[in-house]
Amino acid sequence: MLRILNFRLGNRLYSVKTAKKDAKKYTDTINLPKTKFPNRLTAAKREEQERLILENKIAVSYEYQQEQLVEQRKPTFVLHDGPPYANGQLHMGHAVNKILKDITLRQRVAHGQRVNYIPGWDCHGLPIELKATSAAPGQKALEIRQKCKYFLRGLKHSLYSLHSSARSFALEAIESQKEEFKSWGILANWQKDGIYMTFQPEFIENQLQMFYKLYEKGLVYRDLKPVYWSPSSRTALAEAELEYDPNHISPSVYVRFSLNPNGLEIDAKNKRIYALVWTTTPWTLPSNQAICYNSSLEYVLVSISGHNTDELYLMASALVSDFEATTQLKCEIVQTLNGDSLHNLTYRHPIDQEQMDLPFLEASHVQESKGTGLVHTAPAHGPEDFLVSLARKIPVKCLVNEEGVYTKEAPSFLIGKSVLDQGNPLILEHITNDVVHSSTMEHSYPIDWRTKQPVIIRASEQWFINTEKLKAPAADALERVEIYPRANAEASKKALLTQLQKRPYWCISRQRAWGVPIPVLYSRDTGKVVLNSNLIENFCKQLREEGNIDFWWTKSLEELVPSKALKKLGLEAKDLIKGSDILDIWFDSGSTWSAVLKSDKVADLYLEGYDQFTGWFQSSLLMSMAARDCAPYKSLFVHGFTVDEKGYKMSKSLGNVISPKQITKKYGIDALRWWVASHGTQHMSITVSDKLLLNAAENLSKVRGTLRYLKGVIGERATNQKNTPKVLDPSYLNRYLLSQLVDFESEVEKLYNAYEYNRVVACIQNFLANQISAIYVHLIKDRMYCGDEQELIFIRSTLTHCYEQLCKSLWPIVPFLVEESWSYYDTKGGAFHEQCVRSKTEWQDKKATEVINAALDVKRLVNQQAGEVNSWHLAVSIRGNETQLKQLEELHPNLGEPLSNTELCEILQVGSVTLFATDDRDLQIALSTLQTLLCPRCRRYSLDNSEQETCNRCSSVMLAKN
């Protein structure tokens, strides 16, 4: 127990003696920190400094660690880069992603581990195609892309121009983005051979081989299926290419279908019976080919108020009340029916009068959660509809073309009309007598992620990956994948598994021009796929010779397929046609592990935003499972997305966009990096605001100030190394700080390895503010400024280790600041990335920690009692039993004797301390005032008499210096 005696000092204490007038100045005799490392830089100077560090230090650091760390016992850490699109300017999302990756790489290097990181770009797809074609005079992007389908008719030049333009645009974008990535200090080899681009011939060759491998395994196939289709882009879309409009307005319509009289046992006679169906897509009614029901549900026949009493309506009994609430129409139940009694029912098509005998089909997807328990089924426009019809061998009838317009096979009043703009009102007008109730509803609806226009579901011949065969093994593989941050790991893994299970199939074909062609031929007569290993090898050979894949579009089939190959097929060129589809860009990026990674082609880490649960994380997993039955990554790190201070997504239309260039120009690159580390890992919404960025810059300024102070104390490296302590350091404070450094290094490494970079920042700031500033530097100040040479050597040695450990912990986050600071320490030109900084196990000192903590406990009590006085005027008496004084005696060895030069006096910052042994249970502390004059040089020790110029300690130190 600690107890302070009931003793209070006055508000202020004064020495009874006054200092001499015109006192001698001792500034030149004090060991003041000295350094040329500036406390702050002007914007212009900062930019120049950043440029020099980039050119002279960071530019060579990736190659350096590749060469120098190869002998380390740790395996190479592989971070596989998810390729950003090669279009447009970089935004804050890019900054978050790339800087988080860089922090991850640098912390591995700082801890002696070699890293492998190859930056990449996704160079295909609609975004680049639109950019490339937007400059075409007099032609819209869609018109140029449409020419892809007619290249055999002599339009090769336009397609070649498109590819050339798209390639040029992508290369320009890559160069621009690469320079900005480099400016952020991203650790990589940015030369041509150190990056990957998905339009490189070697990458495409790997992709063609991958396609064929999966085709041979039966995992890639062609089929007619309903897929998400974008009329605005005129192409199929994968789930990952969809966004959702939460405020979309759709019709909400109850439509009646006239039942045929046979097949249903009813009590009421001479009644017209109708099936009641609810739909939000009336435009699909012309393609209706069945009504689905669930045999496990209970159904009823009802009469509806306001309708003819001779009419009865069939619906699920559980949904009657919902129908009444929605329509404000009252229902009277006339008869209850079991669901399995509906299997023989047939009905008449509401639009096509020739279809008089359409079936009812039993289906489990019919539920009683909404609607009527009867589902309008159009196999061309719904996945469940398609599967149910496929099982019954019902043909798929698609009346909508790729432009989202009704074809000539549609009813005459619909031909040439847009299904989304005109289809719904035209059909509702046409069947007005069969519309029981019509309204609208606001709901979430899929839109094209690029054009932001609504999509439809439309059956078409496409290429697919059989995800059903891959889901179970992929889910098993995911169980062995670590997910970070740990706080969200379970939710993240569940989200990824859910998205995986939801995927019915993966459509990998796209009706676009700029991309990797699906390398298949088709029989002109039958449409059958013609593909074998010889053809693939021939295509790859031409790819290597040409240097790009443009030949697929520019060469005729006779040029594309050698006569020898045709002969082996037993076919002539006129018997075949080339495929015109390209591969989904997710097939491109999903196969990057195979083209880019070395050795076992498994990355230690994929690090991307949470939207990649439906994108790259999933496509890479499925491709890897399909090709070799294992995941392409050991760990996933998932980060959030940037929003403004109000939580809104950044967009030009809202005027809330802040670009990385604006931030780096105003605050500096390291401030941007510090902000990313502080806020980029713990939340799914990452707030970007001037307030947070200014706070990052201010915190960084404090860090700079601490590094500058330490640098001023320890001096230059060459001089420091000559003055290494030759004897064991007797100071508990020095031993304490070294012991704390061991714990600090361990904690920082643990947080880095857990990808908790916000906690790394907090840990560094806490260590700076407490262990270094508030405890060590504050308490050691007298010894450092006024002590003898041996004491200064020990302090410099301790703070050198401290400085190096801080540089090690800071370098992953703020490499520019660390390299700048290090250049003033190592004046011979060495860079920090060349250093190997490790604490020593012998620094771990439990005893020193316990001793200093005991002294700090006493200091807190002394401070509480002393108030605002100059504590060097105080004498402290401490009374306690043997156990209580055990730690303090290490710092103040003589019991009962007042001493002023012990380490306990230094820690308590008082003029003298006396320890008294008692048998009391409580530790007792008493303060009194010293009636002496303090030394004018150190302002700590007392003078023996008024004639003495300095205290004995200071006199001895100054004499030794002279």
N, C-alpha and C positions, 0 to 999 in steps of 0.2 A: 504493500500500500504506500502511496505517496501522499504526504500531508504537508501543507504549508503552515508554518506557525502564524499566529495572529499578530502579524507585524506589517505595518503599512508605511511606505515611504511617502513623503510629501509629493505634491504634483511635480515639482522640479528639484533637481539637486545641483549644487554648484561646488566646485573646488574652492577651498578656503584661501588658496593662494592664486595669484594672477600670473599669467605669463609675462615674460619680459617684453617691453616694447621694442619695435624694430627687430623682431625675431629673425634669426638666420633662416634662409630658404634651403630646403633639403631635397627639392624636386629632382635634381640631377643624380641624387644618390639612391633614388627609388627605382625598383625593377618594374617599370611601367610596361604594359604590353605595347609592342611596336610591330606594325605591319603595313604594307602598301596595298593590301587587299581592301578595296573601297567598301565603305558602308552601304552605299547605294550607287546606282548607275542612272544616268539620263536615258531616255528612250532611245536616242540615237546611239549612245555608247553601248547600251544593252544589245541592240540589234547587231552592232558590229562585233561584240563579244560572242554572241550566239553564232554568227557566221564563222568566226575563227575557230570556235570549238567544234562546230560541225565539220569543217574542212580538215582540221588537224588532229582531232581526237575521235569523235564519234564515227566519222567516215571509215575509219580503219578498225574500229573496235570489234565488229562482227568477225572479220577475218582473223583478228588476233586471237579471240577466244576459240575459234575453230582449230587453229594451229596449236595454241599453247595448252589448252585444257584437254587435249586428246589423250594424254597419258593418265589423267585422273581415274581413280577407281570407280567413280560414279558413272552410270550409263548416260549417254547423250539424251537430253530432254527434248522431245519433239513436240512442237506446237504447230499444228496444221492450220494454215490461214484459210478461212472461208472467203472466197473471192468476192469483193465488191463489184458492182457493175461499172464498166468502163464508160460511164457517161456522167456529165454534169460536174458541178463544183462539190467539193467536200463540205459536209455539214457537221453539226455537233455529234450526231450519231456515229459518224466515222471517227471523230476524235475520241469519243468514249471507247469505242471498240479497239482501235489501234493502240491507244495509250495503255489500256488495260493489258493488252497482249504484250506490249513492250515492258511494262512493269513486271509481268510474269517472267519474261525472258531474262531481264536484267537481274532480278533477285536470284535466279538460278546461277548466273555467271558470277555474281558477287559471292556466292557460297561455293564457288569452285566447280560448278557443273557446266559442261559443254552443252550448247543448245543448237537445235536445228530449226530454222524458221525460213520458209521460202514464201515471200509475199506473192499473191496471185490476183488475177482479174478475170471476171466473167465477161466475155467479149461478145456473146451472142444474144439473141432475143429481141423482143419487140421494142424495148426502150431505145436501144442503139439503132435499130432499123428505122424507127420514127425520126430520130435525130438526123440520120443520114439522108433520109428521103425528103425531109422538110425543105431542103434547099433545092430540090428538083423543080425547075421552072415549069409552071403550068401543069404539074402533075401532083396529085395527092399521094400521100404515103401508101394508102390502100391500093391505089391504081397501080403503082409500081410493084408492090408486093404481089398483087394479083397476077402479074405477068409470069410469076414463077410457074404457074400452071400451064402456061402456053409456050414454054421455051422451045418446044419441038417445032413450033410454027415460025421460027425465024426471029424471035425476040431475044436472042442471046445477048445482044449489046446492052439492052436496058438492065438485064440481070447482072451482067458483068459490071456495069456502072454502079449498080446498087451495092454489090459486094465490095467493089473498090472504095466506094464512098463510106460504107459502113466500117470497113477496115481502117481507113484513114481517120475517121472520126474516133474510133475506139483507141487507136494509137495516140492521137492527140490528147484524149481524155486521160489515158494511162500516164503519159508524160507529165501532164499537169498535176494529177493526183499524186504521182510518185514524188515529185518535187516537194509537194506540201507534206506528205508523209515523212520524207527525209528531214524537212525543216523541224518537225516535232521531235527529232532525235530517235526515230524508231530504229532499233537494232536489227540490221539486215544487210545482206549484200544486194545493193540496188542496181548492180550491173545487169546487162541483158541475160547473162547466164545464171543469175541468182534469183530470177523471178519466173513465174509461170503465167501464161495467158491461154485461155481455152481455145483460141484459134491457131495456136502453134501446131504445125504439122505432126510433131511427135505426140502431142496431146490428143489430137483428133484420131491418129492411128490407134492409140491405146483405146479410144472410145469405140471405134469401129470393131476392134477385136473383142472388146467387152460385150458389145451388142450381140455379136455372133455367138460368143460363148454362152450367153444367157438364152439365146434362141435355140441353140443346140440342146440345152438342158431343159427346154420346154417352159422356161420361165418368162420368155418374151413371146408374144403371139399377136396375131391380128384378128380382129373380130368386129362385128357390128354391135355397138352398145350405146346406151344413152350416156352422154358425157356433158359436163358443163361446157357451154358454148357461148362465146362472146360475139354477138352480131357486130359490135362496134370494132372488133379486131379481126373478125372473120376467122376465128381459130378455136380449137378446143383448148380448155384450160384445166390445169390440175387444181386440187383443193388448195394447194399452197399459193396459187395465183389469184385467189379470191380475197376480197374484203367484204365487209357486211355493212349495209346501210341500215341503221337501226330505225330510221324514220320513213322507210319506203311505204307507199300507199298502194294497196292491191284491192281488187274487188273481193267482196265476201258474199258469195252467191249460193243460195239453196236452189238446186235444179231438180226437176222431177223427170224420171225415165219411165216410160209406159211399159208395164209388165205384160207379158203374154198370159192369157188366162190359164194355161195348163201349168202344172208343176207345183201348185200351192193349194193346200187344203184350207179353205176359209169358211167361216160360219156365215158371214153375210153374203147374200146372193145378189147378182145383178149390180155389182159394184165395179168401177174401174180402179184398178190397183196401180200405184206408182211407187217406184223406189225413190227415196229422197236422198240426194247426194249434195254434200257441201264441197265447194271448190274455190280456190283463190286464183286459178288459172283457166278461166273460161276459154282462152285462146287454144287450149289443148283439146277441147271437146270434139273437134272434127276427127281427131286421131283416136277417140275412145274405142276400145275393143272388148271391154269387159267391165263388170262391177265386182269388186272384191268384198267379201264379208268374213266374219270370224265365227266359226261353228260353236265356239264356247260362249258366245254372248247370247243374251236374251233379246229378242226382237218383238216389236209390237206393230199392229196396224192401227192407225189413228185417223180420225177425221179432224180437219183443221178449220177453225172459224174463218168465215169469209170466203170459203171455197165450197164448191158444189157438194151437197150432202151425198151424192152418188160416188164421190171420190174418197179412196182410202190411201194412206201413205205409210210405206214400210220404213222403219228406222229402229235403232237400238233403244230399248226401253230406258237405259241409264242416261240417255242423252235427250230425252223429251223435255225435261225441265230447262236444260241449257238452250234448246231450240226456242222454247217459249220466251225465255229471258232475252235472247238475242233478237227475235223477230217481233215480239209483242203479239204473237198469234197464239191463241189457245188451242190445245189439243185434247181430244177425247179418245181414250184408249178403247178400241173396239174388240181387239183380240190379241192374245200373247202367243208368240211362236218361239220354238227352240231354234237356235242358230243352224243346227244341222238339217233343218227342214227346208233350207233355202237352196240346197245343192242342185235341184232340178230347174230352178227358175231361169227364164230367159226374158229378154227385153228388146225393145226396138230403139235403134239409134235416134237420138233427138234431132240430128241434122240430116244424115244420109238415110233417106227413106227406104233405100234398097236393102239396108242391113236390118232384117226383121227378127233375127233369132240369135242375138248375142248372149254369151253365157254369164252366169254368176260363178265366181271362183273363190274357193276357200283360201284364206291367207292370214298368217299370224301377224303381219304388220298392221292389220286393222285393229284398232283399240277403241275403247270407249272414253278416251280422255278429251276428245273434241270431235266436232263434225256430227255425223249421224250414224256411224257404225257401218256405213256403206261407202266404199271408196271408188270414185271414177278412175278407171285404169286405162292409161295410154302408154303402151310399151315403149314408144319412141321418146317419151318425155319424163320417165321416172325410173330410178334404179330398181325399186321394189316391183313396180309395174312390169318392168322388163324381165326380172327373174321369174315372177309368177307366170308370165306368158310363155317364157322360154320352156318352163317345165311342162306346159300344156301344148307346146308346139304351135302357139298362136303366132302368126307372122307379125313382124314389126312394120308398121305403116307410118312413115315420116313424111309429112306434108309441108315441111319447113326447110328452106335452103340455108346455105351458110351465111347469107346476109340477114337472116332472121325474117324472111319474107315467105309467104305461102306460095307453094309451087303450083304448076298447072294441074296437078292431080287433086288439088284442094277443091272444095265447092266453089262454083263460079263467082259468087259474091266476095270471095276472099282472095282470089288469085292476084298475086302481085302486091298484096297488102302486108304491112309490117305487123308481126304478131304482137309486139310490145306496144306499139303506138295505136294501131287500129283494130287489132284482132279482138280484144275484149269487147269494146262497144258494138262492133259489127255483129258478133255472135250473139250477144245478149239481146240485141234488137231482133235478130233473126228468130230466136227461140223465146221471144217475150212471153208467149202463152205458157211456157214450161218453167218460167222463173217464179218460184214460190216467194222468194224474198231476195232483195239485192241491197247491199250497202258496201261500205269500204272498211278497210282495217289498216292500221299502222303497225308494221312489224319489221323484223330484221330480214333483209333480203340480200343475196349474194350479188356483188358487182365486180367487174373487171378491175383488178388492182392498178392497172395503168390508165385506162380510159375513164374509169369511175362510172361506167354505164352498166345498166342491169344485164345480167346474163340469163340464159335459158338453159334448160336441159334438152338435149337433142341427140337423137341416135345418128351415128355415122360410123363409117369404117375407120377404125383407128388401131394403133399399136398399143399394147398394154403389157405391164409387168404383173405377173400373177402374185399379188400380195397375199392371197389366202394361204399359199404354201409357205410364205415367209413370216407371217405374223407371229406364230407360236415360237419358232426359234429366235426371232428378233426380240420378242418379249423376254425370253430366257437370257439372252445376251445382255439386255439392258439391266437385268438384276445385278450383273457383275460390274456395272459401270458406276463410278463415283460421280456424284453431282454436287456442284458448288454454286452459290454459297450453301453451307450446311444448314442454315436456318430455313432455307426454302427447298431443301433437297427432296423431301418426301413429296411435297406438292408438285415440284418440277418433274419428278419421275412419274408421278401419277398422270400429269398432263401429257407427257410424251407417250405413255402407254395408251392413254385414252385416245389420243389422235391416231395412233397406230392402229388400234382396234376399230376405229370408226371408218377407216379407209377401205371402201369396197374393192377398189382396184386402182391401179395407177396408169393413167393414160399418158404415154410418153411421146406421142406424135403431135406435131403442130403444123398448121397450115400457114407457114411463113416462109420468107425467103432467106433471111440472114441467120444461118445456123449450120449445124452439122447434118447433112442429109442422112435419112435412114437408108442404109446401103442395100436396097433390095430392088429386084426386078419383078415384074408381074407378067403372067401370061395374058396376051392381048385378048384371047378368046374367053378364058375362064376366070381371070383375075387371080389365079393361084400364085402364091409367092414362089419365086425362083431364087434360091440362095444356097451357096455352099462355100466351103473353105477356100477353094480356088478363086472364086469370084472376090471374096474378101481380100485375099492376099494380092490379087491383081489391083484392086482399088487402092490398097495401102501402098503398093509399089508406085502407082501413078501419083499418089499424094506426096511421096518422098521426092519424086522427080519434079513435080510442078511447084512444090513449096507451099501450096494451099489447096483447099478443097473445091475451088471454083470450077474445076474441070467437070465436076458432076453435072453442072448446069450448061457449060459451054460446049461440051463434047456431045456428038451424036452417039446413039447407042452402038453403032458400028465401031466408033473410035474408043468407046468406053470398054467394050467387051471384045477381047481378041477372038479371032476366028477359031483358034484352037479351043478356047473355052466354050464357044458356042457349039463346036462340034462335039465336045464331051457331053454337053447337055442334050444333044440331038435336036437342036433348035436353030432357027435363023433369026437374024436381028429383027426382021419384020414381025416375028411371032411375039416379041417382047416389048414392054414399055417400062420406062424408068419411074421409080417412085418420086413423088414431088414433095413429100412431107419432110420436115426436119425433126430432129430430136428435141424433146423438152429440155429447156435450159437446166432443169433440176437433174436431168440425166447427165448433162455436162458436169455440173458442180458436184453431183453425187458420186462421180467416178474419179474425182481429183485425188483421192487417197491412192488409187492405183497408179496414176500417172506421175505423182509428185513425191510421195514418200518412198524412202529407201528401205533396204533390208526387209523386215517382216511387214512393212506397210501398215503398221498400227501406230497411231499418234498417242502420245501421252495425254494430249489435251486438245479439245475443240473449244473455242471461246467465242460465243456469239450472243446476240439478243434473243429474248424469249420467243420472238416470232419464228425462230428457226426450229421450234418443236414441230411445226407443220412443214418446214422447209429443209434446210441443209442437214440438220441433225437426223431427220427422218430419211431423206433421200440417200444420204451417205450410208446409213445403217442398212437400209433395204438393199442397196447395190452391193454392199460388202457381204451381207448374208447370202445374197443370191450367187455371188461369184465364189465365195470361199468359206461361208458358214461361220463367220465371226464378225464382231463389231470392229469398225475402223478406229475406234477411240477407247482409251481406258478411262478417261474422265471428261466431263462436260462442265464448263463454267457458263452460267447464264446471267446476263446483265439486262438492265431495263432500257427504257427509251427516254429521250430528253423531252421535257415539257417546260413551259414558262412558269413564272412564279405563281400564276393562278391555276396551274395544273393543266393548261391547254397545250395540245400538241402544236409544235412549231410549224407554221405554214406561212407562205408569202401572202395569202389572202387575209390572214389575221394581222399581218405586219409585226409578228413577234419573233422573227428569225434573228438569231445572233450567230454570225459565222465564226469559225475558229480563227480566221485571219483577223477579224476585228479584235478578238480577245488577245491574241498573241501580240498584236501591234500595241494595244493599250497596256497590257499587264505583263507581257513576256510569255515565252513558251513554258517555262517552269511553273508559272502561276496556273496555266491551263492544265498542266499535268497534275499539279497539287489538288486542283479542284476535282479532277477525274478520280484521283485516289481517294479523296475525302468523301465523295458522294456517288461514285459510280458502281459500287458493289452491293450496297445494302438495301436499295429500294428499286422496285420495278418502274417507278416514275422518278427520273433524275432531273431535278430542278436546275434550270439555267437562269441565273439572274445576276444583275450587276452587283447586288448586295453580296451574294455568295462568292462571286469572282473577286470582288474587292477584299472580302474577308480572307480568301486564299492568298492574295497578294500580300496582305498585311501579315498573315502568319508566316509566310515565306520570308518576309523582311526580318522578322524576329529570329528565324532560323539562321538567316544570313548574318545577323548581328552576333549570334552565339559562335558561329564558325569563325567569324572575324576576330572575336575576343580570344578564342582558343588559339587561333593562328598567331595572334600577337604575343601570347604567352610562350608558345612552344618554339617560335622562330622557324628557321629554315631547316629542311630535312638533313642536309649535309652536316650542318653544325650540331644539330640535335643528336645525330647518331654518334658523333665523337664524344658526347657527354653522357653516355649511358651510365647509369649507376653501377658502381663496382661492388657495393656492399648491400646487405639486406635492408630494405626500407623499414625504419622503426615506426613510421607514422600510421596510426590506426585509420585516420581519415583517408590516406592514400590507399591503404589496403581495402578499406570499405568501398571506395569508388571502383576499384578494379574488380572487386567481388560483384558489385552491382552491374558492372559492364558485362560480366559473364551471364548473369540473369537476363539482362537487357538483350544481348545477342540471341540467346535462346528463345526468348519470348517473341522477338521480331521475326526470327526465322519460322517459328511455329505459325504465326499469324500470316506471314507471306505464303507459306505452304498451304494454308487453308483459304487463300485468296481473299482474306479479310483486310483489304488494303485501307479501308477507313479506320480500322483498329490499329493498323501499323502507324498511320498518321497520328492517332491519338496517343499511342505508346511513345512515339518519338517526342511529341510535344510535352508529354508528361515527364519524360526523362530529362529533357532540357530544362523544364521549369523547376523540377524538384531536385533530383539527384545532383544535377550539375550546378544550376544557378542558386537555388534556395539553400542547398546544403553545402556542397563541396566548395564552390567558388566563393560563396559568401563567408564561410567559416575559415577558409584557407587564406583569405585576402591579406592578413597581416604578414603571415609567413612568406607569401608569394612576393609582396611588395617590399618588405623590409628585412626578410630573413637572409641567412648566409647562403653561400654558393651551393653547399651540399643540399640544403633544403630546397633550393630552387631547382637543382638537378632532379630531385625526386618528384617535385611537382610537375616539371616539364615532362618527365617520363610518364607520369600518370595521365596527364592531360593529352599527351601525344597518342596514347592508346585510346583515350576517350575520343579524340578528334578522328582517328582512323575508323573507329567503330561507328561513329556518327556518319561519316562519309559512306561507309558500307551500307548502312541502313537507309540513307537518303538517296544514294546513287540510282536505284531502280526508279524512283519517283521524280527526282529533280537532277538529272545528270549534268545539265548545263551549270548549275550552281556548284555542284561538287567538283566538276572538272576545272571551273574557274578558280575556286578556292584552292584546289590541289596545285594549280600552276604556281601559286605564290608560296606553297610549301615545298614542292619539289621544283626548284628553279632550274634544274638541269634538263627539263622538258619531258619528264615522265608523266604519263597519264594515269588516272585512277584505275581505268579498266585493266591496267597491267599489274595491279597490286593483288596480293593475296593476304587478306586481313582476317586473322582468327584470334580469338581470345585464348588464353592458356588455362588449362584446367587448374594449375596451381594458384591461379588468382582467386578461385573460389575459396572464400575465407569466412566460415560460419562464425568464428570467434569475433573477428573484426566487426561483422554485421551486428552481432548481439551487443558488443561493447558500445558501438556508436549509437545504436537504437536506444540503449539505456541512457546514454548521455543526452540524446535528443529529447527523451521524455522529461528529464530534469530541466532541460533548457526551456521547454514549453511552460513549465510551472514558474520558472524564474521570470520569463517574459511577462507572464500574466501578473506577477506581483510587482515587477519593476515599473510597468507603465511606459511612459515616453522619455525616460531619462537616458543619458549616455551610460550604457551598462558597464563601460570600462572603469567607471568611478565606483563600482559596487564590489563589496566583499561578500562572498556567499559561504555560509556554514551549512554543511549537510551532515545530518546525524541519522545513522541507520545500523541495522544489525549486519552480521557477517554476510548473509546471503544478499542483502540489498546493496552492500558496498563492493561486492566481489567484482562486478563489471567496471565500476567507476575507478577502483584502485588500479586497473590496467592503465588508466589515463592519468592518474594522480596517485603515485605510489606511497607517499608518506602520510600516514594517519596523524591527525592532531597538529599538523604543521601547516600554517598558511603559506601557500605557494602561488606565485603569479606567472610562472613560465611553463606550466604543464599543458598537455593537450586538452585536458578537461577545461582549463581556463579558456583556452582558445575556442573550444566548442561552445561553452556557455557565454563567451564574449564578455567576461567579467575581469576585474582587476586582480582578484585573488580568490582562491577556494581553499576551504579547510574541511577535511573529512573527519568525523568523529564516530567511533564505534560505540554502539549502545545495544541494549537488549530490547528496545522498543519494537513493537510490531510495525509501526508506521515510519516511513522515511520522512524526516523533518527538515525543512529548508528555511533558513533565516537569511535576510539581506540587511546589510549595513553600508554606510557611506564611507569611502576612503578619503581621508583629508590630505591628499597629496596632489602634486602637479604632474600632469601627464607629459611624456616625452613629445617634443614638437615634431619629431621626425615620424614616429610610428603611431603616436596618439593612443598607445596601448599601455606601455609600461610606465611606472612611476619613476620620477627622478629622486635620487637619494637626498639631494639638497637643492636649494634655489640657484646655486652657482653652477650646477652641472648642466651642460648644454644638451646632451642627449642621454638616454638611458644606457645602461651598461651593454645591453644586447646591441643597440644601434651603433654605439661607439666601437664595439668589437668588429661589427660587420664593415663599417666604413674604413676602419684601420686595415682590415684584410684586403679590401678593394684597392687601397692605395699601395 
